[in-house]
Amino acid sequence: MNDLVFDADVSGPEDGRPVLLLHGFPQSRKSWLDVVPLLNAAGLRTIAFDQRGYSAGARPADVADYTLPKIAGDALGVLDALGLESAHVVGHDWGAIVAWHLAARHPGRVRTLTAVAFPHLDAYQHAFRNDPEQKKSSEYVDFLTAPGRAEAMLADGAVELRKWYHVVDTVLTDEQIDRYMALHTRPGTLDAALNWYRVGTLFDDSTPMGDVPVPTTFIWSEADPSVSTLAAERTADHVTGPYRLVTLRDASHWQPEEVPETVADEIVRLVQEHDAA
């Protein structure tokens, strides 16, 4: 697939309806470990892969290789490699941004969309321009994109990286943090993952993503420090298909690991309501 090789896990009934799972930063396909068995038990076939920069065989060096269209193209390439014309697409965090893009720009490939944690990118950018809460919530991007950040986070046994996991979200267990530490301390992984931020996708509003015509569920948390209420509420303005907003009161930003049953239930509900296959 354009000379890139992705690490992936495919599970569930061979004849099950396909669900493509897209992870966020700073995680991996393993962020879906607690969700996948629940989806498989509901008869769905899941495809979770480590996206560009996270898979050892898919780690180009140039920042320009991490634009949203290229990353979304990888997801389409995975579907093509599996012989799938379309799938139910689920994304968390950065994976949600990719999922929104796929649903807006390639709706024929997306049966339904479940976006977790991150709102429609156009809504996020509107909130960033107009809402002091969102502008404050986005300050961490400057931290992550500062020159030498990857080197600093990996220095001295990656102490700063481990602290980042704890600061970003203390709900992650030591086992989960160790899992992601093992990935991101491999040579080149954290640097490549940070390219998702360095390329400037989050704040480049020169080309709007556009409306989403497919059935969509957006799951977000009021306690999530990275997304403002305005960004979450304005997302509805960018979905023209059937839309459901699920607002969690106390869950963290990492819902697939903190409330996997809720995430799985919403995915299954959307699939069953709108997939006639």
N, C-alpha and C positions, 0 to 999 in steps of 0.2 A: 504494500500500500504506500506508493511514493517512497519506497525504500525504508519505510518506518515499520517497526515491528512492535506491537503492543501486547503487554501482559494482560490476560483476561481470565475471568472465571465465568463459565456458563453452566447453569444448573436449572433443575426443574423438569417437568414433563416435556418430552420432545415435541409433543403436539400442543404444548401450552402457548397461550398468547404471549408474544415477546415483550419484555420490558427492559429497556436500556437504562442503566443506572450510571449517572455521571457524578463523580466526587468533586469536592472542593479543596481549598488550601487551608492548612498544610497537611492534608490527609492522603488518602489513596483509595483504591477500590475496596479496601478492607473496612472503610467507614460504613459499608452496607452489610457487614457480617450479621448483625442482629435483625435486619429487615429481610434479607434474602430468604431465610427459611420460612418466614411467614408468608411471603409471596409465593414461594414454591408450594407450600401447603394449600394455598388457594388455587392452585392449578396454573400458575403463571411461570413462564420460563424467563429467567433473569440473565442479563448480560452485563457484567461489571468489568470495566477495564481501567487500567492506569493510563491516564491521558498523557498528551504530549508533555515531555519533560520529566514525567514520573516513571515511565517505562524506560529501561536501560537501552532498548533498541529504538527509541523514538525521542531522542534528546538533541535536536539541532542546537547549535551554539549561538546563532544570531538572535537578538531580541526581536527583530522583524519577523521571525518565523513563528511568533506566538500571537499573531493577530487573531481576533475572534473568528473570522471566516475560515482560517486555516485549522484552528482547533475544532470548529464545528464540522469542517470537512473530514477530519479524522473520525468523528462519530459516524458520519455517513459511510465512510470507508469500512468501518467495522460492520455496519449493517450489510453492506455489499458483500463483504467477505463471508458473511454467514448466509447469504442468499435471501436476505430480507428486504422487501420493498419498503416496509414501514414497521414501526414499533411504537409502543407506549413509552414515552420518554420521561424520565425522572431525573431531576438535578438538584444538588444541594450546594449552596454557597457559589463558588465559581462554576460548578457544574450546572447550577440553575441558570446562570447567565448564558452558558452554551445552549442549554435546553430552550430558553426563551428565543434565542437566535434561530435555532432550528425550526421552532414552531412558527416564527414570523416569516422566515425566508424560505423554508422548505416544508410548508404545511402538508404536502402530499406524502412526506416521509414520517409524519408524526400523527399517530392516531389520537392520543391524548397527551396532555402535558401536566405533570405535577412538579411544581417549583417549590423548593423548600428553602426558607431563610432569606433568599435574595429576591427582590421584586423585579418587575420588568425594568430593563435598563433605562428606557426613556423616562420612566417614573422616578427612578433613582437619580438620574441626572437633573431632572426638574427640581427635585427636593434639594439636591446639593446646591443648586443655584439660588434657591429661594428660602430654604429652611435652615436657620442657624443650628437646629438640633442635628440635621443630617450632616452639615458641614463639620460640626464638632465630632460626630460619629465617624467621619471619614479620615480623621487625622492620622490614624494608624498607617494609612497608605504611604505617607511621607516617611514614616519610620522604616517601612519595608523597602522603599525604593532608594533610600540614601546610598550613595556610593560606598562600596565595601561592606554593605550590610550582611551579605551571605558569609563573607569571611569572618566578620565579627561574631555572627551567631554560631559559627562552627568552631571558633577558637576555644582553646582550653577545655577540650572535651565536650564541646557544644553545650556548655552550661547556659548560655544565653538562650539558645534554642529551646532547651527544656523549660527554662523560666517562661518563655513565650507561651508554651502550651498551657502552663499553669495560670498565667495571667489572662490569656484569652478566654479560657474556660476551665474552671476547676471541677466541672462535672466529669471530665475525662478521667478514666481510671488510670492507674499506673501502668496496667497492662496495655491499654490503648495508646498511651503516650510512648511507651517503649516500642510499640509496633511502628509508630510514625517516626520516632527517632531513628530506628534502624534503617528506614527508607531514606530519610532526608540527610543522614550523615554519610550516605554513599557518595563517592566523588561525583560532583556535577549535578546532583539531584536538586538540592535546595536552590542553587544558582539558577537552574533551568525553571524551577517552579516560580521563582520571583520574577522571571521574565513575563509571566502573565500580568503582573502589575506594571512592570517597567514599560511595556509596550503602550500603555496609556488608555486602554479600553474603557476603564471606569468613567473617565471624565471627558472623553472625546465625544461631544454631542454634534459633531459636524454632519454625521450621517445617522439619522434616527433609525432605530431598529425596526420600527413599524408595528402594526397591529397583529395580534395573534387570533386566527380564525378557528382554532381547534378547541375542543372542550378542555378546560383548564381548571386546575385547583392550585391555589397559592397558600402555602402553610407558612405562617411567620409567628414570631413570639414578641409580645410587648416588652419582655425583659431583655430582648436581644439588643446589645449596645451598638451594633453596627448598622441598624436600619431604623429610620425614623418612622413615626406614624404616618406622616404625609406621604413618604415613599410607598408605604404599604397600601394606603388608601387610594393613591393615584394610579396604582397598577390596574385597577378596574377600567380605567379610561383607555387602556391599550389592548383589551381583550374583546373581540367581537363575537366569539363563540360562547357557548355556555360557560359560566364562570362561578367558582365557589371560593370564597375567602375563609380560611380557617385560622382563627386568631387564638393562639395559646397565651395564657396569662403569665406563667412562671418559668416556662422551659427556656433553656439556653439557646444559643445560636446553633448548637450541634444536635438538632432534633433527631436525626437518624440513630444516634447513639444514646441519647437520653430518653426519648419516647418512641422507640422503634415500632411499638404496637400501633400508636396513633398514626405514624407515617404510613405504615403498611396498610392499615384500615382505609385510609384516604385514597391510596393508590388503587386498592382493590375495588373500592366503591366507584371510583371514576371509570375504571376499565369496564366494570360490569354494567354501568349505566350507559356507556356510549360506544362500546365496541360491539358491532353486530356480527363480527367474524366468528 
